[in-house]
């Protein structure tokens, strides 16, 4: 059965079997290891995942595809016909980890329009995952792996890299999909970071990096005025030793960590 891709779901079905093989191979799945897949589509990754594990949970919002997947896999696949952004991630992940007594692997060809919220959901729940293999827009993969001083470096870079070690695996051309998207894609690997910087407050760190990039062309001083009064801003610059005429995109993670700790000392938040 063929399906007309729906724009509302951002559907671009992967049709290149060699790409599917490389994605699944990168996940290094062991038998009985729990796996999550988002947007299984017509099952090109699902076929390969089920050949490796008997514990696969897939989220598919399209009712047409749910019927196809149910008929194809039956009880072999735990298929959830819901918007994955509307489910209780902590509850589902905690239950699955407790049931299987191991962390979950995440392998997906993500719909483009939900890439950012999915990435931030992964960040918020990183303690439940052992490895994440995702196909995303190449531009997003470049943002995830950007270094300070690059145009792609920003809030997403810092937030996701605090939670994960991230590796750009390989490019995927538009012709690997039906219909071909107008952009190139890439596959990235995320693994929980073992050497996270020690922070006095993660909330303060997130606040600082959000404000530092609120308006990219503005200096750190101008962006931080939304959070600190003139007196505290001067204290923060002096205590941190960071030149506030710099822009956020020039500041390394270690400097942001130090800046956030200083901000917490000054404001207590």
Secondary structure, DSSP 8 states (H G I E B T S, - for coil): ------GGGT--EE--HHHHHHHHHHH---TT--EEEE--TTSHHHHHHHTT-S-EEEE---HHHHHHHHHHHGGGEEEE-S-GGGS-HHHHHHHHHHHHTS-EEEEEE--GGGHHHHHHHHHHTGGGEEEEEEEEEHHHHHHHT--TTSTT-SHHHHHHHHHEEEEEEEEE-GGGEES--SS-EEEEEEEE-SS----S-HHHHHHHHHHHTSSTTSBHHHHHTTTS-HHHHHHHHHHH---TTSBGGG--HHHHHHHHHHHHHHH--
